[in-house]
């Protein structure tokens, strides 16, 4: 199965499973390709090619599964059992050997990652889409040397101001190609 076929099958599974459980807003199911796939895939333009991705709060697999289909090694972290089951079903159906699903909370997953002297630093990045406010994400990764590539909405400036009151970090904002939001790239813990 090539990437195009994988995206087609992923969309079919998303529509099917969404009829039984809340994976995405029903209004977005008509335009999965633009609303979810293209929005997630725009990270491919800014992500290093040689890193492993830890996708916080993967939900229906955005951006994690999209990035796995595009070739990255991805760990989707999802605490809700039904959503983790969906992610595992997609992994199996699409034969995504480069995808791991961690069923649990982000805090549990992060206990496995060493802190600032981490030898893996620079070898992994963190992604998230519609997961949590920026300050909450930074609270999670406090003490870990990492880079974050987050898909955020147009309110990102206020999230940055709030986070800057507690944390020092460098960032870059890249305007979204699919809406009025941004990709925020943060170098944290250096």
NUVO-727848 format. One record per residue: residue in one letter; x negated, y negated, z of N, C-alpha, C in turn. Coordinates in steps of 0.05 Angstrom, whole numbers, padded with zeros to 5 digits, always signed. Example, Ala and Ser with C-alpha at 12.3 -4.5 7.8 and 13.67 -1.06 7.14 Angstrom:
# residues 2
A-00264+00114+00156-00246+00090+00156-00264+00066+00156S-00257+00045+00142-00273+00021+00143-00258-00001+00157
***
This chain:
# residues 190
X-00017+00024+00000+00000+00000+00000-00018-00025+00000X-00014-00043-00019-00030-00067-00020-00017-00089-00002X-00030-00111+00001-00020-00132+00019+00008-00141+00012X+00013-00145-00013+00040-00154-00022+00061-00134-00014X+00056-00108-00018+00075-00087-00010+00078-00086+00020X+00056-00091+00035+00058-00091+00064+00075-00114+00074X+00072-00138+00063+00089-00160+00071+00118-00155+00064X+00123-00142+00042+00151-00136+00034+00163-00117+00054X+00148-00096+00061+00158-00076+00080+00161-00088+00108X+00143-00105+00116+00144-00119+00142+00170-00136+00143X+00176-00150+00122+00201-00166+00121+00225-00149+00124X+00225-00126+00110+00248-00107+00112+00251-00097+00141X+00229-00090+00153+00230-00080+00181+00240-00102+00200X+00230-00127+00195+00238-00149+00212+00268-00154+00210X+00279-00153+00186+00308-00157+00183+00324-00134+00196X+00314-00109+00192+00328-00086+00203+00327-00087+00234X+00304-00090+00246+00302-00090+00275+00316-00114+00287X+00316-00137+00273+00330-00161+00284+00360-00157+00286X+00371-00138+00271+00399-00133+00273+00406-00119+00299X+00385-00108+00313+00389-00093+00338+00378-00108+00362X+00359-00126+00357+00347-00140+00380+00338-00168+00371X+00333-00186+00390+00326-00213+00383+00295-00216+00379X+00287-00214+00353+00259-00217+00347+00253-00246+00338X+00269-00257+00321+00266-00285+00311+00294-00297+00310X+00295-00323+00307+00321-00336+00304+00335-00325+00279X+00360-00317+00281+00375-00306+00258+00374-00325+00234X+00374-00351+00238+00374-00369+00216+00349-00368+00200X+00327-00358+00211+00301-00356+00197+00298-00331+00180X+00316-00312+00184+00314-00287+00169+00317-00289+00139X+00331-00311+00131+00335-00315+00102+00309-00323+00088X+00291-00334+00103+00266-00345+00091+00242-00336+00107X+00240-00310+00112+00217-00300+00128+00190-00307+00116X+00189-00305+00089+00163-00309+00076+00152-00337+00081X+00168-00358+00078+00158-00385+00083+00158-00392+00112X+00179-00386+00126+00183-00394+00154+00163-00380+00173X+00157-00355+00168+00140-00340+00186+00114-00331+00174X+00115-00319+00150+00091-00308+00138+00072-00330+00130X+00081-00350+00115+00064-00372+00105+00054-00389+00128X+00071-00393+00148+00063-00409+00171+00040-00395+00186X+00043-00369+00190+00021-00354+00203-00003-00352+00186X+00000-00347+00160-00022-00343+00142-00040-00367+00139X-00030-00391+00144-00046-00415+00141-00071-00414+00160X-00070-00398+00181-00093-00395+00198-00117-00383+00183X-00111-00368+00162-00133-00356+00147-00152-00376+00135X-00142-00401+00131-00159-00422+00120-00179-00433+00140X-00174-00429+00166-00192-00441+00186-00205-00420+00204X-00196-00395+00204-00208-00375+00221-00235-00365+00210X-00254-00360+00227-00279-00346+00218-00271-00318+00209X-00285-00307+00190-00278-00281+00179-00288-00258+00196X-00308-00263+00213-00321-00241+00227-00314-00239+00257X-00290-00247+00264-00282-00247+00292-00259-00228+00296X-00256-00219+00321-00232-00205+00329-00212-00225+00340X-00187-00220+00336-00166-00239+00344-00150-00227+00367X-00146-00243+00388-00128-00236+00410-00104-00255+00407X-00081-00243+00400-00057-00259+00394-00039-00258+00419X-00036-00282+00432-00020-00284+00456+00009-00285+00450X+00025-00269+00464+00054-00270+00461+00063-00265+00432X+00055-00242+00422+00058-00237+00393+00087-00235+00384X+00106-00228+00401+00134-00227+00394+00139-00209+00370X+00147-00221+00348+00153-00205+00323+00128-00202+00306X+00105-00211+00316+00080-00207+00302+00068-00232+00289X+00076-00255+00298+00067-00280+00286+00048-00295+00305X+00024-00300+00298+00012-00294+00272-00003-00267+00270X-00003-00252+00292-00020-00228+00294-00018-00208+00271X+00006-00198+00265+00009-00178+00244+00002-00190+00217X+00010-00214+00212+00003-00228+00187-00027-00228+00183X-00042-00235+00204-00071-00236+00202-00083-00208+00199X-00071-00188+00211-00080-00160+00208-00076-00151+00179X-00053-00158+00167-00049-00151+00139-00070-00164+00122X-00078-00188+00129-00098-00203+00114-00126-00194+00119X-00130-00175+00138-00156-00163+00141-00171-00166+00168X-00161-00183+00186-00174-00187+00211-00169-00164+00230X-00187-00159+00249-00182-00141+00272-00166-00157+00292X-00142-00147+00300-00124-00162+00317-00114-00145+00340X-00113-00157+00363-00098-00145+00386-00074-00163+00391X-00050-00152+00388-00026-00166+00394-00019-00161+00423X-00016-00182+00438-00010-00180+00467+00020-00188+00471X+00036-00169+00480+00064-00174+00483+00075-00160+00508X+00088-00175+00525+00098-00164+00551+00125-00151+00549X+00141-00158+00529+00168-00147+00527+00167-00121+00512X+00177-00100+00525+00175-00073+00515+00187-00069+00487X+00211-00080+00482+00224-00076+00456+00207-00089+00434X+00195-00112+00440+00179-00125+00419+00153-00110+00415X+00141-00100+00436+00117-00083+00434+00123-00058+00417X+00146-00047+00421+00155-00023+00405+00157-00031+00376X+00168-00054+00370+00169-00063+00342+00141-00066+00330X+00123-00079+00345+00096-00083+00336+00082-00057+00330X+00086-00037+00347+00074-00011+00343+00087+00003+00319X+00113+00000+00315+00126+00012+00292+00115+00000+00266X+00111-00027+00265+00100-00040+00241+00071-00030+00237X+00055-00029+00258+00028-00019+00256+00027+00009+00243X+00044+00026+00252+00045+00054+00241+00055+00054+00212X+00077+00040+00207+00090+00040+00181+00071+00028+00160X+00056+00007+00167+00038-00006+00148+00009+00005+00149X+00005+00025+00166-00021+00038+00169-00043+00017+00175X-00038+00000+00195-00056-00021+00202-00076-00011+00224X-00097+00002+00215-00117+00012+00233-00132-00010+00248X-00131-00034+00237-00145-00057+00249-00127-00072+00269X-00104-00061+00276-00086-00073+00295-00082-00056+00320X-00085-00069+00343-00079-00057+00369-00057-00072+00382X-00039-00058+00395-00017-00071+00410-00022-00066+00440X-00024-00088+00455-00027-00087+00484+00000-00094+00496X+00013-00074+00508+00039-00080+00521+00034-00088+00550X+00036-00113+00555+00031-00124+00581+00028-00154+00580X+00024-00166+00603+00022-00195+00605-00006-00204+00596X-00008-00229+00587-00034-00240+00579-00054-00239+00602X-00045-00245+00626-00063-00244+00649-00076-00217+00653X-00060-00196+00649-00070-00168+00651-00091-00163+00630X-00085-00171+00605-00104-00167+00583-00130-00182+00588X-00129-00207+00598-00152-00223+00601-00171-00213+00624X-00161-00197+00642-00178-00185+00662-00200-00168+00650X-00196-00159+00626-00216-00142+00612-00239-00158+00599X-00235-00185+00598-00255-00202+00584-00273-00215+00604X-00299-00211+00602-00318-00225+00620-00317-00255+00616X-00327-00269+00636-00326-00299+00636-00346-00313+00618X-00358-00334+00628-00374-00352+00611-00399-00340+00600X-00410-00320+00613-00434-00307+00602-00428-00283+00584X-00404-00283+00575-00393-00262+00558-00409-00257+00533X-00419-00232+00529-00433-00226+00505-00415-00226+00480X-00389-00222+00484-00370-00223+00462-00362-00251+00454X-00370-00271+00470-00363-00299+00464-00372-00305+00435X-00354-00317+00420-00360-00323+00392-00352-00300+00374X-00347-00277+00386-00338-00254+00370-00308-00250+00371X-00294-00265+00387-00265-00264+00388-00254-00292+00389X-00230-00295+00379-00215-00320+00381-00187-00313+00392X-00174-00333+00401-00146-00330+00411-00128-00346+00393X-00106-00333+00385-00085-00346+00370-00059-00345+00385X-00041-00362+00378-00014-00362+00390+00004-00379+00372X+00029-00372+00372+00050-00387+00358+00075-00386+00375X+00086-00409+00382+00110-00410+00399+00108-00394+00424X+00085-00397+00437+00079-00381+00461+00083-00396+00487X+00068-00418+00491+00069-00433+00516+00057-00460+00511X+00062-00479+00529+00049-00506+00527+00019-00503+00528X+00005-00521+00516-00024-00520+00514-00037-00517+00542X-00028-00532+00562-00040-00531+00588-00037-00503+00600X-00015-00489+00595-00011-00462+00605-00031-00443+00592X-00035-00446+00566-00054-00429+00551-00082-00433+00562X-00089-00459+00567-00116-00464+00578-00118-00454+00607X-00097-00454+00622-00097-00441+00649-00104-00412+00646X-00092-00398+00627-00097-00370+00623-00127-00364+00617X-00139-00381+00600-00167-00375+00590-00188-00390+00607X-00180-00403+00628-00200-00417+00645-00222-00398+00653X-00247-00407+00649-00270-00390+00656-00279-00372+00634X-00265-00372+00612-00273-00355+00589-00284-00372+00567X-00307-00366+00557-00319-00381+00534-00305-00371+00509X-00288-00388+00497-00272-00378+00474-00265-00401+00455X-00255-00393+00433-00243-00412+00414-00214-00405+00410X-00197-00425+00409-00168-00421+00405-00159-00433+00379X-00142-00419+00365-00130-00428+00340-00100-00426+00344X-00087-00448+00351-00059-00448+00359-00042-00462+00339X-00019-00450+00332+00001-00462+00315+00020-00477+00334X+00020-00504+00332+00036-00520+00350+00054-00539+00334X+00074-00549+00347+00093-00567+00335+00084-00596+00335X+00101-00614+00327+00094-00642+00325+00089-00656+00352X+00096-00643+00374+00092-00654+00400+00064-00649+00411X+00046-00639+00395+00020-00631+00404+00005-00654+00418X+00008-00678+00409-00007-00701+00421-00001-00703+00451X+00025-00700+00458+00032-00702+00487+00021-00678+00502X+00021-00654+00489+00009-00631+00502-00021-00635+00507X-00034-00647+00488-00063-00653+00491-00068-00672+00514X-00052-00694+00515-00056-00713+00537-00052-00700+00564X-00032-00683+00566-00027-00669+00591-00050-00650+00598X-00060-00635+00579-00081-00616+00583-00108-00630+00590X-00112-00654+00578-00137-00669+00582-00138-00680+00611X-00115-00682+00625-00116-00691+00653-00128-00670+00671X-00128-00645+00662-00138-00623+00678-00164-00610+00667X-00167-00610+00640-00189-00596+00627-00205-00615+00608X-00231-00609+00605-00247-00622+00585-00250-00602+00562X-00244-00611+00537-00247-00593+00514-00249-00610+00489X-00263-00599+00470-00264-00611+00443-00242-00598+00426X-00231-00613+00408-00210-00601+00391-00209-00614+00364X-00197-00600+00346-00192-00610+00319-00163-00605+00312X-00150-00624+00300-00122-00620+00291-00122-00618+00261X-00109-00597+00251-00106-00592+00222-00076-00593+00217X-00067-00612+00199-00039-00613+00193-00028-00587+00181X-00005-00579+00190+00007-00554+00179+00014-00558+00150X+00011-00536+00135+00018-00536+00107+00047-00528+00103X+00060-00519+00125+00087-00509+00122+00109-00524+00137X+00100-00545+00151+00120-00560+00167+00107-00585+00178X+00119-00596+00199+00109-00621+00210+00092-00617+00235X+00083-00592+00239+00066-00586+00262+00036-00587+00255X+00020-00573+00271-00009-00573+00269-00020-00546+00277X-00044-00542+00267-00062-00522+00279-00081-00538+00296X-00083-00530+00321-00103-00542+00339-00124-00521+00344X-00149-00530+00339-00173-00513+00343-00187-00524+00367X-00191-00507+00387-00204-00516+00412-00228-00498+00418X-00250-00511+00425-00274-00497+00435-00272-00501+00465X-00270-00479+00480-00264-00481+00508-00284-00465+00525X-00291-00476+00548-00308-00461+00566-00337-00463+00561X-00346-00481+00544-00374-00483+00538-00388-00500+00558
***
